[in-house]
Amino acid sequence: MTASPSYTVVEEPGTGTLHLWPLPTDEQTLLSLITDIFEKYWAHIHFGVLVQGAAWEVAAPNAPKKIAMYDGYVTVDFGRWHFHLCIGEHTAGGPELGRIRRCARAELYRIVHDGSPTSWGVRMFNGRGEQLITVMLPNPFLTDTQQILSPPDFDRLAAWDDLRATYLGLPPDPFDRTGKGFRHT
């Protein structure tokens, strides 16, 4: 379950400079990634879809009651509500629909403004390049309720460091601890 330790720098309008590390998109890796994120870090993350014009920053109400697979979809069930992501072979709609729905790109990312990181997360996209989910990882500049932290708490990068080690084989990056504060674009 290792991916390339090198990253790509991308300028994304409305977001800024992103450092992107590609992740494997096989079902086993994505299921492991989703399970790690939602079982270990559910209380400290926000997630949803972030597209120009809309940002769904959802906080989980509790740890998942169940994470399960069916016909290529992982379901993360919190009890009162749940969500589905197509991460494996989906057959019910036929091969073309299965190709469109399935996660075709997954990546760890960090956003950099003015030469230092301000946000860290995970993104997944379907076969059309449409965003399936963004997970905003704990941020050293924000509390779990997204209030500004002063001074920063770089221990909040533990989830980022863990995911980099697990899925990229990379140690913590001192660059991640050079940030000066949160920036919203």
PASEMI-321521 format. One record per atom (N, C-alpha, C, O): x, y, z; atom name. Coordinates in pm, 1 decimal. Each point is the difference from the previous one (the first is absolute). Layout:
<nodes>
> X|Y|Z|CA $
...
</nodes>
This chain:
<nodes>
> 81.7|-119.1|0.0|N $
> -81.7|119.1|0.0|CA $
> 85.7|125.0|0.0|C $
> -25.9|91.7|77.8|O $
> 125.1|-85.7|-161.0|N $
> 78.9|121.8|-6.2|CA $
> -17.9|66.0|-134.9|C $
> -22.1|-66.4|-101.2|O $
> 32.0|196.3|101.6|N $
> -11.0|78.9|-121.6|CA $
> 129.0|78.4|-16.7|C $
> 93.7|-14.3|78.5|O $
> -90.5|95.5|-179.6|N $
> 117.7|80.4|-27.9|CA $
> 25.2|101.0|111.5|C $
> -91.0|73.6|38.0|O $
> 214.0|-69.0|15.4|N $
> 29.2|99.5|102.5|CA $
> 16.9|140.2|-58.0|C $
> 1.6|97.5|75.2|O $
> 10.9|-85.5|-207.0|N $
> 13.1|131.7|-60.5|CA $
> -138.0|62.2|-15.2|C $
> -101.2|-69.9|-5.5|O $
> 99.1|200.9|-1.0|N $
> -128.4|67.9|-14.8|CA $
> 3.5|92.3|-120.0|C $
> 105.9|34.4|-52.5|O $
> -225.2|4.4|10.8|N $
> -19.0|92.3|-110.8|CA $
> -48.6|131.9|57.6|C $
> -80.9|1.4|92.8|O $
> 129.4|108.7|-146.9|N $
> -47.1|132.3|39.9|CA $
> -99.9|47.6|-104.0|C $
> 29.3|1.8|-119.6|O $
> -147.4|36.8|166.0|N $
> -107.9|43.5|-88.2|CA $
> -55.3|132.0|52.5|C $
> -21.8|15.9|120.1|O $
> -0.4|77.8|-210.4|N $
> -70.1|124.2|34.9|CA $
> -147.1|-22.3|-30.2|C $
> -37.7|-20.8|-115.3|O $
> -44.1|25.2|216.8|N $
> -142.9|-24.9|-17.9|CA $
> -76.1|129.4|26.1|C $
> 0.8|49.8|112.6|O $
> -67.0|5.7|-214.9|N $
> -73.9|125.1|18.9|CA $
> -98.4|-9.9|116.1|C $
> -74.4|-97.3|12.0|O $
> 75.4|197.4|71.4|N $
> -90.3|2.6|114.9|CA $
> 51.4|-74.6|120.7|C $
> -56.1|13.1|108.8|O $
> 161.4|-91.0|-124.9|N $
> 56.8|-75.0|112.4|CA $
> 141.2|46.5|29.5|C $
> 33.5|27.4|115.3|O $
> 49.4|-18.0|-217.6|N $
> 139.3|40.8|18.3|CA $
> 93.8|-107.2|-50.1|C $
> -33.1|-75.9|-91.1|O $
> 150.2|70.4|151.1|N $
> 101.0|-98.3|-37.2|CA $
> -24.9|-128.4|77.7|C $
> -10.5|1.1|122.7|O $
> 1.1|-111.6|-195.6|N $
> -18.4|-130.1|63.4|CA $
> 120.9|-87.3|-26.2|C $
> 54.1|-1.5|-110.6|O $
> -12.3|-70.9|212.1|N $
> 96.2|-108.5|-14.2|CA $
> -83.9|-126.6|3.4|C $
> -72.5|-23.8|96.5|O $
> 81.6|-58.1|-201.8|N $
> -84.3|-119.1|-14.3|CA $
> 85.3|-126.2|-4.5|C $
> 95.4|-8.6|-77.2|O $
> -130.5|-89.8|161.0|N $
> 63.1|-131.1|-0.9|CA $
> -103.8|-101.0|-47.3|C $
> -99.4|-22.4|69.1|O $
> 120.3|-39.0|-185.0|N $
> -97.9|-98.5|-49.0|CA $
> -0.2|-125.3|87.1|C $
> 103.7|-43.8|49.8|O $
> -221.3|-11.3|-33.2|N $
> -18.9|-124.2|75.4|CA $
> -53.8|-107.1|-94.4|C $
> -66.7|32.2|-98.3|O $
> 94.8|-158.5|126.9|N $
> -60.0|-107.8|-79.6|CA $
> -151.7|5.5|11.4|C $
> -52.9|41.5|103.1|O $
> -17.2|-82.7|-207.3|N $
> -146.4|4.2|1.3|CA $
> -62.1|-139.5|-1.2|C $
> -117.1|-15.5|-34.6|O $
> 194.5|-85.6|72.0|N $
> -59.4|-134.1|9.9|CA $
> -92.1|-4.1|122.3|C $
> 18.2|74.9|95.9|O $
> -115.5|-162.6|-101.6|N $
> -101.0|-8.9|105.6|CA $
> 61.7|-23.0|137.8|C $
> -40.9|64.1|96.7|O $
> 137.4|-153.2|-86.1|N $
> 59.7|-32.4|129.9|CA $
> 65.5|123.2|63.3|C $
> -19.8|26.5|118.5|O $
> 97.3|48.4|-196.8|N $
> 67.0|118.7|53.1|CA $
> -101.4|105.9|40.5|C $
> 10.8|57.5|108.3|O $
> -109.6|-30.8|-194.0|N $
> -98.6|103.3|32.1|CA $
> -85.9|-38.5|119.8|C $
> -33.0|85.7|81.9|O $
> -3.8|-212.7|-70.4|N $
> -76.7|-44.3|116.5|CA $
> 82.8|17.0|127.0|C $
> -51.4|44.5|102.7|O $
> 178.2|-79.6|-110.0|N $
> 88.8|17.8|115.1|CA $
> 12.4|147.5|37.1|C $
> -6.5|35.2|117.7|O $
> 24.2|50.5|-217.1|N $
> 12.1|144.0|22.1|CA $
> -126.1|56.4|64.9|C $
> 8.5|72.0|99.5|O $
> -123.7|-103.6|-154.5|N $
> -126.2|49.9|54.4|CA $
> -22.8|-51.7|141.5|C $
> -44.1|74.3|87.7|O $
> 74.3|-201.8|-66.1|N $
> -14.7|-58.2|133.8|CA $
> 92.9|69.7|98.5|C $
> -42.7|36.7|109.5|O $
> 169.6|-17.9|-146.8|N $
> 94.7|70.4|88.0|CA $
> -51.0|139.3|35.2|C $
> -3.1|37.7|117.2|O $
> -36.6|38.0|-217.7|N $
> -43.1|138.0|23.1|CA $
> -122.2|5.2|91.1|C $
> -1.7|74.7|97.8|O $
> -100.6|-154.2|-129.9|N $
> -125.4|13.7|73.3|CA $
> -1.9|-76.2|132.2|C $
> -76.8|36.9|88.8|O $
> 156.6|-140.0|-71.8|N $
> 5.3|-66.1|130.6|CA $
> 96.5|69.2|95.5|C $
> -28.2|10.1|119.4|O $
> 142.0|38.0|-170.4|N $
> 101.3|60.6|87.7|CA $
> -23.1|148.6|25.4|C $
> 23.2|48.0|110.9|O $
> -68.7|25.1|-212.4|N $
> 2.9|145.9|8.7|CA $
> -135.8|67.3|-11.1|C $
> -6.2|122.1|-14.7|O $
> -103.5|-198.3|21.2|N $
> -133.5|52.9|-22.6|CA $
> -29.1|124.6|83.2|C $
> -69.6|89.6|-48.0|O $
> 119.7|-80.9|169.6|N $
> -32.4|112.7|88.7|CA $
> 75.3|127.7|-36.1|C $
> -32.9|107.2|50.8|O $
> 132.5|-117.1|-136.9|N $
> 87.8|114.3|-26.9|CA $
> 0.4|45.3|-145.4|C $
> 74.8|90.8|-36.1|O $
> -157.8|-153.3|-48.1|N $
> -0.3|32.7|-143.1|CA $
> -131.5|67.2|-38.7|C $
> -99.5|-5.0|72.2|O $
> 103.8|67.1|-187.4|N $
> -119.6|45.7|-69.3|CA $
> 8.8|-59.1|-140.4|C $
> 109.7|-20.1|-52.0|O $
> -222.9|-7.4|-8.7|N $
> 2.6|-61.3|-131.6|CA $
> -122.5|41.5|-78.3|C $
> -99.3|46.7|55.8|O $
> 108.4|-64.5|-184.8|N $
> -111.2|32.6|-87.9|CA $
> 51.7|19.5|-140.0|C $
> 104.9|-52.8|-37.0|O $
> -178.6|128.4|-40.3|N $
> 39.2|32.4|-135.6|CA $
> 32.8|149.2|-2.0|C $
> -78.4|82.7|46.6|O $
> 195.2|-49.8|-101.2|N $
> 41.7|138.7|-13.6|CA $
> 15.5|29.7|-148.4|C $
> 94.5|-46.7|-63.6|O $
> -185.5|122.8|9.4|N $
> 4.9|40.6|-140.2|CA $
> -23.1|150.6|-4.4|C $
> -50.0|58.3|96.3|O $
> 85.8|3.9|-206.7|N $
> -23.8|143.1|-11.7|CA $
> -148.8|26.8|17.6|C $
> -82.7|-49.7|-76.5|O $
> 50.2|127.5|176.3|N $
> -138.5|35.1|26.7|CA $
> -64.5|-77.0|113.0|C $
> -110.1|34.7|42.7|O $
> 176.2|-139.4|7.6|N $
> -57.5|-77.0|110.8|CA $
> 110.3|-68.6|79.5|C $
> 94.6|-55.4|-55.9|O $
> -109.5|60.7|186.3|N $
> 92.0|-71.1|89.3|CA $
> -82.6|-66.3|109.3|C $
> -58.4|67.5|84.8|O $
> 54.2|-199.6|-87.7|N $
> -70.2|-76.7|103.1|CA $
> 105.6|-47.3|98.8|C $
> 75.7|-92.3|-30.0|O $
> -69.7|153.9|146.2|N $
> 98.4|-34.6|102.5|CA $
> -74.4|-65.8|115.2|C $
> -40.4|65.8|95.9|O $
> 23.4|-196.2|-107.4|N $
> -79.9|-79.1|92.3|CA $
> 89.7|-57.1|109.8|C $
> 111.8|-43.8|-27.0|O $
> -160.6|44.6|149.1|N $
> 68.0|-65.1|111.4|CA $
> -80.6|-123.7|39.1|C $
> -122.5|6.4|10.7|O $
> 190.1|-117.3|10.3|N $
> -68.9|-123.9|37.9|CA $
> -58.5|13.9|140.5|C $
> 64.3|58.0|87.5|O $
> -184.7|-109.9|-64.3|N $
> -62.4|10.4|131.2|CA $
> 58.2|-98.5|101.8|C $
> -14.5|18.0|120.9|O $
> 80.5|-122.1|-172.1|N $
> 54.2|-106.8|84.1|CA $
> 89.1|-86.2|-89.6|C $
> 7.9|21.5|-120.9|O $
> 58.0|-118.0|181.4|N $
> 76.4|-96.2|-79.8|CA $
> -96.5|-78.8|-86.9|C $
> -115.7|-17.8|38.1|O $
> 160.1|-29.8|-153.8|N $
> -90.3|-79.6|-82.9|CA $
> -47.5|-124.3|74.0|C $
> 76.9|-65.8|70.1|O $
> -204.0|35.4|-87.1|N $
> -54.3|-123.4|57.0|CA $
> 35.6|-118.2|-88.1|C $
> 7.3|-113.8|46.3|O $
> 15.3|142.6|-176.4|N $
> 35.5|-106.2|-93.8|CA $
> 64.6|61.8|-123.1|C $
> -40.5|106.7|-46.2|O $
> 141.8|-175.5|-6.2|N $
> 57.9|31.0|-129.7|CA $
> -4.8|-130.0|-78.4|C $
> 59.4|-99.8|40.9|O $
> -130.3|100.4|-154.1|N $
> -23.1|-124.2|-73.7|CA $
> 3.9|24.2|-150.6|C $
> -19.7|112.1|-47.0|O $
> 45.5|-219.5|-27.6|N $
> 4.7|4.2|-146.7|CA $
> -119.3|-74.0|-59.0|C $
> -43.2|-102.6|52.5|O $
> -10.3|157.0|-164.2|N $
> -102.0|-68.8|-78.1|CA $
> 5.2|52.9|-143.1|C $
> -11.5|120.7|-21.5|O $
> 28.3|-207.8|-74.7|N $
> 1.4|31.7|-143.3|CA $
> 91.9|117.9|-32.3|C $
> -36.7|89.2|-76.5|O $
> 156.5|-89.9|135.5|N $
> 99.4|102.7|-29.0|CA $
> -9.6|123.8|86.6|C $
> 89.0|84.9|-3.8|O $
> -194.9|-73.0|81.8|N $
> -19.4|117.0|84.9|CA $
> 37.6|-29.4|144.5|C $
> -38.4|-102.9|55.7|O $
> 114.0|194.3|4.2|N $
> 20.8|-4.0|144.3|CA $
> -108.7|88.0|61.4|C $
> -26.7|110.1|-48.3|O $
> -34.1|-158.8|153.1|N $
> -97.3|77.6|76.3|CA $
> 62.2|29.6|135.5|C $
> 44.3|-90.9|70.1|O $
> -41.4|217.9|-33.8|N $
> 42.9|41.6|133.0|CA $
> -127.4|43.8|71.2|C $
> -59.9|102.2|-33.4|O $
> 19.7|-182.2|132.7|N $
> -129.2|15.7|65.4|CA $
> 18.9|51.4|142.8|C $
> 63.3|-65.6|82.7|O $
> -118.8|183.3|-55.0|N $
> 9.3|60.9|132.8|CA $
> -124.5|-25.4|83.8|C $
> -11.2|52.7|110.7|O $
> -81.5|-131.3|-160.5|N $
> -122.7|-28.8|73.5|CA $
> -117.5|72.8|-61.2|C $
> -76.2|-58.3|-77.1|O $
> 60.8|184.9|110.7|N $
> -112.8|76.6|-54.0|CA $
> 19.0|34.1|-147.6|C $
> -98.3|16.0|-72.4|O $
> 220.8|-5.0|27.6|N $
> 27.5|29.0|-140.4|CA $
> 127.7|-70.3|-42.3|C $
> 78.1|-46.0|83.2|O $
> -58.2|38.5|-215.1|N $
> 115.2|-70.3|-56.2|CA $
> 33.2|58.9|-136.6|C $
> -75.2|81.5|-53.5|O $
> 187.9|-123.2|-1.9|N $
> 33.1|37.9|-137.7|CA $
> 64.3|-118.8|-69.7|C $
> 49.7|-92.6|64.1|O $
> -51.9|97.4|-198.4|N $
> 55.2|-104.8|-84.9|CA $
> 104.4|61.3|-92.8|C $
> -17.1|112.2|-47.8|O $
> 124.2|-185.1|22.5|N $
> 100.9|37.9|-98.8|CA $
> 31.6|-122.1|-84.0|C $
> 22.3|-108.3|54.0|O $
> -20.1|124.0|-184.2|N $
> 33.9|-111.1|-88.8|CA $
> 152.5|-9.9|-8.5|C $
> 66.1|86.3|-57.8|O $
> -12.0|-193.4|116.6|N $
> 145.8|-18.3|3.3|CA $
> 42.9|-133.0|-62.2|C $
> 119.3|-29.3|-8.9|O $
> -215.0|-49.5|-33.1|N $
> 30.8|-131.1|-58.0|CA $
> -82.3|-23.7|-124.2|C $
> -63.8|91.6|-52.0|O $
> 65.3|-214.5|4.5|N $
> -72.6|-33.9|-121.4|CA $
> -150.5|4.3|25.1|C $
> -52.8|-75.1|82.0|O $
> -14.3|163.4|-153.1|N $
> -145.3|15.2|9.2|CA $
> -61.0|-62.2|-125.4|C $
> 30.7|42.1|-111.6|O $
> -117.0|-142.1|129.6|N $
> -52.2|-73.6|-114.7|CA $
> -146.7|28.3|-31.0|C $
> -43.7|-23.2|-112.7|O $
> -33.0|72.4|209.0|N $
> -145.2|13.2|-19.0|CA $
> -37.1|90.8|-116.7|C $
> -100.8|-24.6|-66.3|O $
> 178.5|127.6|39.5|N $
> -34.3|93.9|-106.8|CA $
> 69.9|-26.9|-131.7|C $
> -13.5|77.9|-94.4|O $
> 87.9|-186.9|86.7|N $
> 74.0|-30.8|-121.4|CA $
> 141.4|55.1|5.5|C $
> 31.6|82.1|86.1|O $
> 54.4|-127.1|-178.4|N $
> 142.1|35.7|7.2|CA $
> 29.2|149.0|-16.9|C $
> 87.7|53.2|68.0|O $
> -160.0|15.5|-157.8|N $
> 27.9|143.1|-20.9|CA $
> -37.8|81.4|122.9|C $
> 76.5|86.6|42.5|O $
> -191.4|-112.6|14.2|N $
> -42.2|70.4|120.8|CA $
> 93.5|-34.5|116.2|C $
> 33.5|86.4|81.0|O $
> 7.9|-211.8|-73.5|N $
> 95.7|-40.3|102.8|CA $
> 130.8|76.3|-11.8|C $
> 57.8|39.4|101.3|O $
> -10.0|-17.8|-223.8|N $
> 124.4|74.4|-21.9|CA $
> -16.1|145.1|42.5|C $
> 91.2|56.7|60.2|O $
> -204.2|4.2|-90.0|N $
> -24.6|139.6|36.5|CA $
> -8.8|15.1|151.7|C $
> 58.7|92.3|56.6|O $
> -131.0|-181.8|9.0|N $
> -26.8|14.3|143.2|CA $
> 122.2|-28.1|87.8|C $
> 16.8|61.3|105.3|O $
> 67.1|-153.2|-148.9|N $
> 111.3|-46.0|83.7|CA $
> 106.8|107.8|18.8|C $
> 27.2|79.5|-90.0|O $
> 31.5|-79.3|207.4|N $
> 110.2|91.9|28.1|CA $
> 114.7|-28.8|-96.9|C $
> 53.7|-110.7|-3.9|O $
> -17.8|212.0|-73.5|N $
> 108.1|-13.7|-98.0|CA $
> 125.2|75.7|43.2|C $
> 108.4|-23.2|-53.3|O $
> -123.5|114.0|150.2|N $
> 114.3|77.2|49.4|CA $
> -19.7|27.1|148.0|C $
> -106.2|45.0|43.0|O $
> 210.4|-73.1|34.2|N $
> 0.2|29.7|143.0|CA $
> 133.9|64.1|32.3|C $
> 102.6|-33.5|-59.1|O $
> -105.3|126.2|153.9|N $
> 124.4|70.7|30.3|CA $
> -1.6|58.6|140.1|C $
> -103.9|39.2|53.1|O $
> 223.3|-34.8|4.5|N $
> 22.2|81.9|117.7|CA $
> 37.4|137.7|-52.7|C $
> 65.8|11.6|-103.4|O $
> -107.5|92.7|174.1|N $
> 34.5|135.0|-44.4|CA $
> 33.4|89.2|118.6|C $
> -44.1|-22.9|112.6|O $
> 122.5|123.8|-141.3|N $
> 14.4|111.4|92.8|CA $
> -8.6|127.9|-81.6|C $
> 47.2|6.9|-113.5|O $
> -108.3|93.5|173.5|N $
> -13.0|130.0|-64.3|CA $
> 108.7|90.7|56.4|C $
> 21.2|6.0|121.1|O $
> 46.6|63.9|-210.2|N $
> 109.8|88.6|39.1|CA $
> -34.4|142.9|-41.7|C $
> -35.2|25.4|-115.2|O $
> 45.8|67.1|210.2|N $
> -17.4|143.0|-25.7|CA $
> 121.4|73.5|53.1|C $
> 47.6|-28.2|109.9|O $
> 2.0|121.9|-187.7|N $
> 114.1|82.1|41.7|CA $
> 117.8|-84.3|47.5|C $
> 69.2|36.9|94.8|O $
> -46.5|-151.2|-161.6|N $
> 117.1|-81.5|26.9|CA $
> -8.8|-96.8|115.7|C $
> 99.7|-63.8|33.8|O $
> -218.7|50.4|29.8|N $
> -11.9|-97.6|108.4|CA $
> -138.7|-64.0|-0.8|C $
> -96.4|60.7|-46.6|O $
> 86.5|-183.5|98.1|N $
> -127.2|-73.8|-1.1|CA $
> -106.3|63.1|90.3|C $
> 30.0|54.7|106.1|O $
> -155.1|-64.0|-151.9|N $
> -112.5|50.3|79.2|CA $
> -110.8|-103.4|19.8|C $
> -81.9|15.5|90.7|O $
> 77.1|-121.0|-173.4|N $
> -103.8|-103.6|9.8|CA $
> 53.5|-131.7|-53.3|C $
> 88.5|-3.3|-85.4|O $
> -145.3|-107.6|138.8|N $
> 42.1|-134.3|-36.7|CA $
> -124.2|-86.6|-16.9|C $
> -98.3|17.7|71.9|O $
> 102.0|-112.4|-167.7|N $
> -117.3|-83.3|-17.0|CA $
> 16.6|-111.8|-99.8|C $
> 110.2|-29.8|-46.1|O $
> -223.8|-32.1|13.5|N $
> -10.7|-112.0|-93.0|CA $
> -115.0|32.5|-95.0|C $
> -104.7|49.0|42.3|O $
> 125.4|-77.2|-172.3|N $
> -106.6|20.8|-98.6|CA $
> -12.4|-123.5|-87.1|C $
> 97.7|-70.5|-25.6|O $
> -221.2|45.5|-19.9|N $
> -27.4|-108.7|-92.9|CA $
> -89.4|52.1|-111.8|C $
> -88.3|82.7|22.8|O $
> 113.0|-133.4|-146.6|N $
> -73.4|42.9|-118.4|CA $
> -46.2|-121.9|-78.7|C $
> 67.3|-103.1|-0.4|O $
> -182.9|114.7|-66.6|N $
> -51.9|-111.6|-78.6|CA $
> 62.5|-3.3|-139.2|C $
> 92.2|76.1|-29.5|O $
> -143.5|-165.3|-55.8|N $
> 52.9|-17.4|-134.7|CA $
> -22.9|117.3|-93.2|C $
> 60.1|5.1|-107.3|O $
> -144.0|88.1|144.5|N $
> -20.5|122.8|-76.9|CA $
> 82.4|116.0|55.7|C $
> -4.5|110.8|-53.4|O $
> 78.9|-136.0|160.0|N $
> 76.9|107.0|63.0|CA $
> -81.8|83.8|96.6|C $
> 44.4|106.6|42.8|O $
> -164.7|-154.2|-7.8|N $
> -86.0|71.1|94.6|CA $
> 37.1|-41.7|142.3|C $
> 32.4|-115.8|26.5|O $
> -38.1|211.8|62.6|N $
> 39.3|-28.8|136.7|CA $
> -100.7|-90.9|69.6|C $
> -120.4|25.5|-2.4|O $
> 171.2|-132.0|64.3|N $
> -82.2|-89.6|80.8|CA $
> -2.1|45.9|145.6|C $
> -105.3|2.1|63.7|O $
> 222.6|34.7|-11.8|N $
> 11.0|41.5|140.8|CA $
> 131.8|73.4|21.0|C $
> 100.5|-28.3|-65.2|O $
> -103.9|121.7|156.5|N $
> 120.3|60.9|55.5|CA $
> -7.3|-19.4|150.0|C $
> -103.7|25.1|61.5|O $
> 212.8|-69.5|-3.0|N $
> 10.7|-11.0|145.1|CA $
> 102.1|103.0|44.6|C $
> 117.0|-5.9|-37.9|O $
> -162.5|100.2|118.9|N $
> 89.6|100.5|56.0|CA $
> 54.0|-54.2|131.7|C $
> -73.9|-17.4|96.9|O $
> 203.6|-8.9|-95.3|N $
> 63.2|-59.6|117.3|CA $
> 18.9|103.8|109.8|C $
> -6.7|120.2|-25.8|O $
> 30.6|-167.1|149.2|N $
> 23.1|95.0|108.9|CA $
> 108.5|101.1|-38.5|C $
> 103.2|-34.8|-57.4|O $
> -130.1|158.8|90.5|N $
> 83.7|111.5|-41.7|CA $
> 63.1|64.3|123.4|C $
> -70.8|26.1|97.3|O $
> 201.6|0.1|-98.2|N $
> 64.6|58.6|117.8|CA $
> -44.4|142.9|29.1|C $
> 30.8|54.2|106.2|O $
> -103.3|7.2|-200.4|N $
> -44.0|138.2|16.9|CA $
> -147.4|11.0|37.7|C $
> -50.5|109.7|23.5|O $
> -19.8|-226.1|-17.8|N $
> -143.1|-0.9|29.6|CA $
> -33.8|-106.5|103.4|C $
> 62.2|-106.2|3.7|O $
> -161.1|135.5|80.3|N $
> -51.3|-99.3|93.8|CA $
> -90.2|-98.0|-75.4|C $
> -23.6|16.2|-119.7|O $
> -26.1|-116.6|189.5|N $
> -93.6|-94.5|-62.5|CA $
> -131.1|67.4|-40.3|C $
> -72.6|-51.9|-84.9|O $
> 41.4|167.8|145.2|N $
> -120.3|75.2|-38.0|CA $
> 35.0|115.6|-93.6|C $
> -80.0|91.8|-18.1|O $
> 198.6|-96.1|-40.8|N $
> 49.6|92.5|-100.7|CA $
> 14.4|143.6|50.2|C $
> -23.4|95.9|-73.6|O $
> 62.3|-83.4|200.0|N $
> 34.8|130.3|56.1|CA $
> 151.2|16.4|-11.3|C $
> 73.7|-98.5|5.4|O $
> -27.1|222.0|-21.0|N $
> 143.4|26.4|-13.3|CA $
> 73.4|-39.6|127.9|C $
> -41.2|35.2|110.5|O $
> 151.0|-109.3|-127.9|N $
> 87.2|-38.6|111.4|CA $
> 118.5|95.9|4.4|C $
> 64.6|23.4|-102.1|O $
> -36.4|30.8|216.9|N $
> 116.9|85.0|15.0|CA $
> 59.6|-26.6|137.7|C $
> -64.7|26.2|101.4|O $
> 185.6|-77.4|-96.8|N $
> 88.6|-32.0|-111.2|CA $
> -41.7|-130.5|-69.3|C $
> -85.4|-72.8|50.7|O $
> 145.7|43.9|-166.2|N $
> -31.7|-124.3|-71.1|CA $
> 37.7|-122.4|83.2|C $
> 92.1|4.6|81.6|O $
> -163.9|-112.8|-103.5|N $
> 28.2|-127.9|66.5|CA $
> 40.7|-100.3|-108.0|C $
> -85.2|-65.1|-60.5|O $
> 216.0|53.2|36.9|N $
> 48.6|-86.8|-107.0|CA $
> -16.3|-148.2|31.8|C $
> 21.9|-83.7|-87.5|O $
> -60.3|48.6|211.8|N $
> -35.3|-138.9|30.3|CA $
> -124.1|-41.8|-78.3|C $
> -24.6|-119.3|-18.0|O $
> -53.6|216.4|-28.6|N $
> -121.1|-29.6|-77.9|CA $
> 32.7|-52.6|-139.6|C $
> -90.7|-36.8|-74.6|O $
> 218.6|32.9|38.3|N $
> 40.7|-59.7|-128.1|CA $
> 21.1|-151.5|11.7|C $
> 46.7|-62.6|-95.2|O $
> -79.8|3.7|208.8|N $
> 20.6|-144.1|21.2|CA $
> -73.7|-83.8|-104.9|C $
> 55.5|-98.0|-49.5|O $
> -178.0|134.1|15.1|N $
> -75.0|-76.2|-101.2|CA $
> 70.7|10.2|-135.1|C $
> 16.2|-101.0|-68.5|O $
> 26.0|221.0|29.3|N $
> 73.1|21.8|-125.4|CA $
> 126.7|-83.7|-0.7|C $
> 28.5|-69.5|-97.5|O $
> 47.5|76.1|206.0|N $
> 124.7|-76.5|8.1|CA $
> -26.4|-150.2|-9.5|C $
> 74.5|-72.3|-66.2|O $
> -180.6|25.6|132.4|N $
> -34.8|-142.4|-2.3|CA $
> -39.5|-44.3|-141.3|C $
> 45.1|-104.7|-46.6|O $
> -127.8|182.5|-21.1|N $
> -42.7|-37.3|-135.5|CA $
> 117.1|4.5|-97.6|C $
> 10.0|-86.4|-87.1|O $
> 78.6|184.9|99.7|N $
> 119.4|6.0|-86.0|CA $
> 87.5|-123.7|22.3|C $
> 49.2|-59.4|-95.9|O $
> -30.1|21.0|221.5|N $
> 83.6|-116.9|30.4|CA $
> -65.2|-127.6|-52.4|C $
> 66.5|-83.1|-61.8|O $
> -196.6|67.4|86.4|N $
> -70.7|-122.8|-37.8|CA $
> -14.1|-15.6|-150.5|C $
> 24.8|-108.4|-52.9|O $
> -64.2|214.3|-17.3|N $
> -35.6|-12.3|-141.2|CA $
> 106.8|49.2|-97.1|C $
> -7.4|-28.2|-119.6|O $
> 107.3|102.0|170.5|N $
> 107.4|46.8|-87.1|CA $
> 137.3|-46.9|44.8|C $
> 97.8|14.5|-73.4|O $
> -89.7|-71.4|194.6|N $
> 129.8|-42.5|52.4|CA $
> 90.2|117.5|33.4|C $
> 122.4|-12.6|-4.0|O $
> -182.1|127.5|37.1|N $
> 77.3|120.7|26.5|CA $
> -1.2|37.8|148.0|C $
> -101.6|-16.1|67.5|O $
> 214.2|66.0|-17.5|N $
> 4.1|48.7|138.4|CA $
> -64.1|138.9|7.8|C $
> -30.6|59.3|-103.5|O $
> 9.9|-6.9|223.9|N $
> -49.8|138.0|11.7|CA $
> 91.1|95.8|-76.1|C $
> 121.4|-19.2|-5.2|O $
> -180.7|121.2|-53.0|N $
> 72.0|99.4|-78.6|CA $
> 12.5|128.1|82.6|C $
> -101.8|60.0|34.6|O $
> 224.9|-16.2|-1.9|N $
> 16.7|123.4|78.1|CA $
> -68.9|121.1|-64.9|C $
> -39.4|93.3|70.0|O $
> 24.7|-94.4|-202.6|N $
> -66.8|109.6|-69.6|CA $
> -142.6|20.2|50.6|C $
> -49.7|112.5|3.6|O $
> -16.4|-223.0|35.9|N $
> -137.4|10.1|48.6|CA $
> -10.2|82.9|127.6|C $
> -107.8|49.2|33.5|O $
> 217.6|-33.4|36.8|N $
> -0.7|71.9|126.4|CA $
> 53.8|143.1|-13.0|C $
> 35.7|63.3|99.4|O $
> -30.6|-13.3|-224.3|N $
> 48.6|135.5|-22.5|CA $
> -112.6|101.0|-16.0|C $
> 24.6|120.0|-12.6|O $
> -148.0|-168.6|13.1|N $
> -114.9|89.3|-20.5|CA $
> -12.6|103.9|108.3|C $
> 43.1|-19.8|113.7|O $
> -103.1|131.1|-151.3|N $
> -15.4|111.8|93.1|CA $
> -145.6|22.8|39.8|C $
> -28.4|73.7|94.4|O $
> -62.9|-136.8|-166.3|N $
> -141.8|17.8|34.3|CA $
> -90.5|-48.6|-111.1|C $
> 44.8|-28.8|-111.0|O $
> -173.4|20.1|142.8|N $
> -99.3|-46.2|-95.7|CA $
> -34.3|112.1|-96.8|C $
> -8.9|116.5|38.5|O $
> -10.0|-152.7|-162.6|N $
> -42.5|95.8|-101.2|CA $
> -116.5|-60.2|-76.5|C $
> 5.3|-115.3|-42.7|O $
> -107.6|192.0|26.2|N $
> -120.1|-42.4|-69.8|CA $
> -7.4|75.0|-132.6|C $
> 14.0|122.3|-3.0|O $
> -36.2|-196.1|-108.2|N $
> -12.6|68.9|-128.3|CA $
> -140.1|-10.3|-52.8|C $
> -29.5|52.3|-107.5|O $
</nodes>
